[in-house]
Amino acid sequence: MASRAFFDPLVLLRVAPVLTSTMALRFSHDQWLFLENFLVPEHCVKANEIVPSYFKTFFLKGIWDIGILYTLTTTTGIGNLYSGSSNAWRWYAAGTALAVSHMAFAPFIMDKIKGLSDDKPKGQGNRLLREWLDIHNLRSWLADVPAWACFVIACLKSLRSL
């Protein structure tokens, strides 16, 4: 198997959830970084008008990235569960469960997204954005960061045995 010296699909499988969860975490931080700027005092008056149309465009483009990243993270996490990584399977399981738990926040955030996208109630863009960001931050710290940490530990444990 000379080809495994250059490319080992098992190594790619072990590393994949770390890469995709890192990308999702980075995307999550970017969302906070860019959207939080609308709420600083020097922007908030103008932002209240701009936020709904900006958020609608922002969300419609970003939802695809999130959907793809979490689908890849979950499927590669599950793939690692069934690939014989005996010393790391609990970490892959925990990371996968935490990645899936990202979606458990959807019921708490959908009304904020709908309100922001439709600008209803009118003139409440900043309030809705603040509520969305609060849930977004909570979700990031309770689901996304721990999922990433689990995948890093799982990857390190599983690659040590290869």
N, C-alpha and C positions, 0 to 999 in steps of 0.2 A: 504494500500500500504506500508507494512512494508519494502519491498525491496528498496524503495527510500531512506530509512534512510542510507543505505550502498552504493547505486549506483543510481544516478539520471541521466538518459541519456540526459536530457535537460541541466544539468550542463556540461556534457561532450561536448555537442554541442556548448555551449557558450564559453568554454575554448579552444576548438580544433583549431580555427584559430589563437589564441594567441600562442599556442604550435607550430603549423606548421610554422607560420611566424617567430617565434623566431629561430626555427631550420634553416630555409632558410637564415635568417639574419646571423646566426652564420656560416653557410656554406659559405656565401658570404664573410664574414670577413676572414675566413680561406683561401679562394681562393686568396684574396688580400695579406694576410700575407705570404703565401708560395710562390706565384709567384713573388711578389715584390722583394724578395731576389735575384732572378736571375739578377736584374737590378742594384744592388749596384756595385760600381766601382771595388771592388776586385773579383767579379764573372762575370762581364759582357762579358769579352773576351771569356772565356770558355763557358759561357751560350749561346752565340750566336749560337754555334754548338749544344748544348744540348736541348735548349728550344723547337725546333719543335717536336722532338720525345717525350720529356717529356709532352708537352702540349697535344699532340695527345692522349696519354694514359690517362692523367689526365682528359681531356675533355670527352672522351668516357665513363669513369667510372662515372664522376660527373653529366653528363647530366641526368642520370636516377634519381639521388637524387633530382635534381632541378625539373624535370618533375613531380615526385611523390609529392614533397612538395607543389608546386604551384597548382597542381590539387586538393590536399586535402584542401589547404587553400581556394581556390576558391569555391569548392563545400560546405565546411562547412560554409563559409561566406554566400553563397546563402541560405543554409539551415537555417541559423539564420534569414535571411530576411523573410522567410516564416513560422517561428516558433512562431510568436506572441510576439517578443521582441519589444513592441511598443516604449519604451523609449530609445532604443539603435539602432533601425533599420538604422538610417542615418549613424551611425558610422560603422556598419557592411557593409552597402552599399559602403561607402567611402573606407574602408579597402579592400573590394573585388575588387572594381574598380582599386585601386592602385596596388593590387597584380597582376591583369590581365595586368596592364600597364607595368609590368616588361617585358612582352613578346613584347611590342611595340618597344623595343630597339633591337630586333633581326635583323632587316634589317641593322642596323648600325654596328653590331658586327659580322655578319656571314662572311663577306669577310676577316676579321682579323682571325677568327677561321679557315677558309679554308686555308689561307696563312700560318698560323702557323702549321697546320696539314700536309700540303703538302710541307712545307719548300720552298715556292715560293712567292716572288723571293728569290733565294738562298742567305743565309747569312743575311737575314733581320729579324731573329727571335726576336731580342731584340726590334727593332723598332715596329714590329707588336704586341709584347707582351705589350709594353708601350701603344700603341693605344688601345689595348683591355682593359688593366687595367684602362685607363682614362675613357672609356665608362662604364666599370663595376662600377667604383666608382660613376660616375654621376647617373647611374641607381640605385645604392644602396641608395644614398642620396635622390633622387627624387621620387622613387617608393617604395623601400623595407622598409626603415625606417619609412616613413609616414604610410604605410600600417600597419606595426606592431603597431605603436602608436594608430591608429584608432581602431584596434582590442583590444588593451589593454583597451582603454576607453569604447568601446562597451561592453566588458566582464564585466568590473566593474559596468557599469550602469545596465546591464541586470541581473547580479547576485544579485545586491542590491534589486531587486524587487521579487526575488524568496523566 
